[in-house]
Amino acid sequence: MAGKSVHEPSETAGGDPKHAARATRSAGRKMRSLLLDAASPLFRERGLSGASITDIAAAADAFPSQITYYFRTKEALFVECACRDLLYLARATEQAALKARTPRDYTHALAETVTASDSIAFFAEALTLTRRRQDLAPLVERTIERLHSEGARAYASQVERHGWRSLRAADESSRRFWAVAIGVILEGYAMGRSPEELCAEMLRVLGEQAKSAGDTARLRLVDERDPSNNSNEEG
């Protein structure tokens, strides 16, 4: 363990204050990331009350005072861990769905990735915590908005890329997906359901999200051949 706190000013570059400030900010970002990396698995395994500041600091090879310096409280660290893990899950979900060639495969890849992780259950604990700690609510709010905006961007990109016809606006589709994911996973955890069962339930609730280019063309062809469309002409 280092003998000096990483957030102390750097003594580099001949005392250049601008360089020292940049080095200090960089070291601070690195230490925050290390503390989050160390805290997340401990919180997942032991919960908020079971993971002590001392344990987290030891896992990060840091000092307990550095946790309070960067996060103020263990509760704030817990919420930030949960928010970061949820955004990591969203990124992994988006990556998993990139290979999908049909709307059905796309939705399945999303649901399968989300239900294989416990990040949503972790985030739900943070949501519960913010009921008592409203000072932590802004971080949760920003996380949810980013979750929705990035989800909408990813979905709109896939729709455009493959020429699908979405059944809903991209923003509505993203918000609906995550609302269903949170609801299904929390209920499933309470019922002891497996990831496979959670995935199947998500797919059932979500239903069809879009039509592929081939499906749209076939529907248009059938519609054009429908005798009822020519009834007025025949009359």
C-alpha positions as CSV (number, residue, x, y, z in Angstrom):
1,M,0.0,0.0,0.0
2,A,1.4,3.4,-0.9
3,G,2.7,5.5,2.0
4,K,1.0,8.7,0.6
5,S,-2.6,9.3,-0.4
6,V,-3.0,9.4,-4.2
7,H,-5.0,12.6,-4.0
8,E,-2.1,14.6,-2.7
9,P,-0.6,17.0,-5.3
10,S,1.9,15.6,-7.7
11,E,5.5,16.8,-7.5
12,T,6.3,16.4,-11.2
13,A,7.2,18.5,-14.3
14,G,9.4,20.9,-12.4
15,G,6.6,22.1,-10.2
16,D,4.4,23.2,-13.2
17,P,1.0,23.8,-11.4
18,K,-1.0,23.0,-14.6
19,H,0.7,19.7,-15.0
20,A,0.4,18.9,-11.3
21,A,-3.4,19.6,-11.5
22,R,-3.8,17.3,-14.5
23,A,-1.8,14.6,-12.8
24,T,-3.8,14.9,-9.6
25,R,-7.1,14.7,-11.5
26,S,-5.9,11.7,-13.4
27,A,-4.8,10.0,-10.2
28,G,-8.1,10.8,-8.6
29,R,-10.1,9.3,-11.5
30,K,-7.9,6.2,-11.3
31,M,-8.4,5.8,-7.6
32,R,-12.2,6.3,-7.9
33,S,-12.3,3.6,-10.5
34,L,-10.2,1.2,-8.3
35,L,-12.5,1.8,-5.4
36,L,-15.6,1.1,-7.5
37,D,-14.1,-2.0,-8.9
38,A,-13.3,-3.3,-5.4
39,A,-16.6,-2.3,-3.8
40,S,-18.9,-3.7,-6.5
41,P,-18.3,-7.4,-5.9
42,L,-18.2,-7.0,-2.2
43,F,-21.6,-5.2,-2.2
44,R,-23.1,-7.8,-4.5
45,E,-21.9,-10.6,-2.2
46,R,-22.4,-9.1,1.2
47,G,-24.9,-6.3,0.7
48,L,-24.5,-2.7,2.0
49,S,-24.3,-3.6,5.7
50,G,-22.0,-6.6,5.2
51,A,-19.3,-4.8,3.2
52,S,-17.3,-2.5,5.5
53,I,-15.3,0.5,4.4
54,T,-12.2,-1.2,5.8
55,D,-12.8,-4.3,3.6
56,I,-13.4,-2.2,0.5
57,A,-10.2,-0.2,1.1
58,A,-8.2,-3.3,1.6
59,A,-9.5,-4.9,-1.6
60,A,-8.5,-1.7,-3.5
61,D,-5.1,-1.5,-1.8
62,A,-6.2,2.0,-0.5
63,F,-6.9,3.8,2.7
64,P,-10.4,4.0,4.3
65,S,-10.0,7.8,4.3
66,Q,-9.8,7.7,0.5
67,I,-13.3,6.2,0.3
68,T,-14.7,9.1,2.4
69,Y,-12.6,11.6,0.4
70,Y,-14.0,10.5,-3.0
71,F,-17.5,9.3,-2.1
72,R,-18.2,10.8,1.4
73,T,-20.3,7.8,2.6
74,K,-20.5,4.1,2.0
75,E,-24.1,4.6,0.9
76,A,-23.0,7.0,-1.9
77,L,-20.3,4.5,-3.0
78,F,-23.0,1.7,-3.0
79,V,-25.3,3.8,-5.3
80,E,-22.6,4.8,-7.6
81,C,-21.4,1.1,-7.9
82,A,-25.0,0.0,-8.8
83,C,-25.5,2.8,-11.3
84,R,-22.1,2.1,-13.0
85,D,-22.8,-1.6,-13.2
86,L,-26.2,-1.0,-14.7
87,L,-24.7,1.1,-17.5
88,Y,-22.0,-1.5,-18.0
89,L,-24.9,-4.1,-18.4
90,A,-26.6,-1.8,-20.9
91,R,-23.4,-1.6,-23.0
92,A,-22.9,-5.4,-22.9
93,T,-26.6,-5.9,-23.9
94,E,-26.1,-3.5,-26.8
95,Q,-23.0,-5.4,-27.9
96,A,-24.7,-8.8,-27.7
97,A,-27.5,-7.6,-29.9
98,L,-25.3,-6.3,-32.7
99,K,-25.1,-9.6,-34.5
100,A,-28.9,-10.0,-34.7
101,R,-30.4,-10.0,-38.2
102,T,-34.1,-10.0,-37.3
103,P,-36.2,-8.1,-34.8
104,R,-36.9,-11.3,-33.0
105,D,-33.3,-12.2,-32.6
106,Y,-32.5,-8.7,-31.5
107,T,-35.0,-8.7,-28.7
108,H,-34.0,-12.2,-27.6
109,A,-30.3,-11.2,-27.4
110,L,-31.2,-8.2,-25.3
111,A,-33.4,-10.2,-22.9
112,E,-31.0,-13.1,-22.6
113,T,-28.1,-10.8,-21.7
114,V,-30.1,-8.7,-19.2
115,T,-31.5,-11.7,-17.4
116,A,-28.1,-13.5,-17.1
117,S,-26.8,-10.7,-14.8
118,D,-27.7,-9.6,-11.3
119,S,-27.0,-5.9,-12.1
120,I,-30.7,-5.0,-12.2
121,A,-31.3,-6.5,-8.8
122,F,-28.2,-4.6,-7.5
123,F,-29.6,-1.4,-9.0
124,A,-33.0,-2.0,-7.3
125,E,-31.3,-2.0,-4.0
126,A,-29.8,1.4,-4.8
127,L,-33.3,2.6,-5.8
128,T,-34.6,1.5,-2.4
129,L,-31.7,3.3,-0.6
130,T,-32.5,6.6,-2.3
131,R,-35.9,6.7,-0.7
132,R,-34.2,7.4,2.5
133,R,-31.2,9.3,1.0
134,Q,-32.7,11.8,-1.4
135,D,-29.3,13.4,-1.8
136,L,-28.3,10.4,-3.8
137,A,-31.4,10.5,-6.1
138,P,-29.8,12.8,-8.8
139,L,-27.2,10.1,-9.6
140,V,-29.9,7.5,-10.0
141,E,-32.0,9.9,-12.2
142,R,-29.0,10.7,-14.4
143,T,-28.3,7.0,-14.8
144,I,-31.8,6.2,-15.8
145,E,-31.9,9.0,-18.4
146,R,-28.6,7.8,-19.8
147,L,-29.9,4.2,-19.9
148,H,-33.0,5.3,-21.9
149,S,-31.2,7.7,-24.3
150,E,-28.4,5.2,-25.1
151,G,-31.0,2.4,-25.5
152,A,-33.0,4.5,-27.9
153,R,-29.9,5.4,-29.9
154,A,-28.9,1.8,-30.2
155,Y,-32.4,0.6,-31.2
156,A,-32.8,3.4,-33.7
157,S,-29.4,2.5,-35.2
158,Q,-30.4,-1.2,-35.6
159,V,-33.7,-0.3,-37.1
160,E,-32.1,2.0,-39.7
161,R,-29.3,-0.5,-40.4
162,H,-31.5,-3.4,-41.2
163,G,-34.5,-1.5,-42.7
164,W,-36.9,-2.7,-40.0
165,R,-40.2,-1.1,-39.3
166,S,-40.4,-0.3,-35.6
167,L,-43.8,-0.7,-34.0
168,R,-42.9,2.1,-31.5
169,A,-40.8,5.2,-31.3
170,A,-37.2,4.4,-30.4
171,D,-37.4,6.2,-27.0
172,E,-40.7,4.5,-26.1
173,S,-39.2,1.1,-27.1
174,S,-36.1,1.6,-24.9
175,R,-38.1,2.8,-21.9
176,R,-40.5,0.0,-22.2
177,F,-37.7,-2.6,-22.5
178,W,-36.0,-1.5,-19.3
179,A,-39.3,-1.1,-17.4
180,V,-40.2,-4.7,-18.3
181,A,-36.7,-5.9,-17.5
182,I,-36.7,-4.4,-14.0
183,G,-40.2,-5.6,-13.2
184,V,-39.7,-9.2,-14.5
185,I,-36.3,-9.6,-12.9
186,L,-37.3,-8.3,-9.5
187,E,-40.4,-10.5,-9.5
188,G,-38.4,-13.4,-10.7
189,Y,-35.8,-13.1,-8.1
190,A,-38.5,-13.1,-5.4
191,M,-39.9,-16.3,-6.9
192,G,-36.6,-18.0,-7.3
193,R,-36.8,-18.2,-11.1
194,S,-33.9,-19.2,-13.3
195,P,-32.3,-16.8,-15.9
196,E,-33.9,-18.9,-18.6
197,E,-37.4,-18.5,-17.1
198,L,-36.8,-14.8,-16.7
199,C,-35.7,-14.5,-20.3
200,A,-38.8,-16.4,-21.5
201,E,-41.1,-14.1,-19.4
202,M,-39.4,-11.0,-20.7
203,L,-40.0,-12.1,-24.3
204,R,-43.6,-12.9,-23.6
205,V,-44.3,-9.5,-22.0
206,L,-42.4,-7.5,-24.6
207,G,-44.0,-9.2,-27.6
208,E,-43.1,-8.0,-31.1
209,Q,-41.0,-4.9,-31.3
210,A,-40.5,-4.4,-35.0
211,K,-41.1,-6.0,-38.5
212,S,-38.2,-7.0,-40.7
213,A,-37.9,-5.7,-44.2
214,G,-39.0,-9.1,-45.5
215,D,-42.0,-9.2,-43.3
216,T,-43.0,-5.7,-44.3
217,A,-42.7,-6.6,-48.0
218,R,-44.8,-9.7,-47.6
219,L,-47.5,-7.8,-45.7
220,R,-47.6,-5.2,-48.4
221,L,-47.9,-7.8,-51.1
222,V,-50.7,-9.6,-49.3
223,D,-52.5,-6.3,-48.8
224,E,-52.2,-5.5,-52.5
225,R,-53.7,-8.9,-53.4
226,D,-56.6,-8.5,-50.9
227,P,-59.8,-8.6,-53.0
228,S,-61.4,-6.2,-50.6
229,N,-59.0,-3.5,-51.8
230,N,-60.4,-3.8,-55.3
231,S,-64.1,-3.9,-54.4
232,N,-64.6,-0.3,-55.2
233,E,-62.9,-0.6,-58.6
234,E,-64.9,-3.6,-59.5
235,G,-68.1,-1.8,-58.6
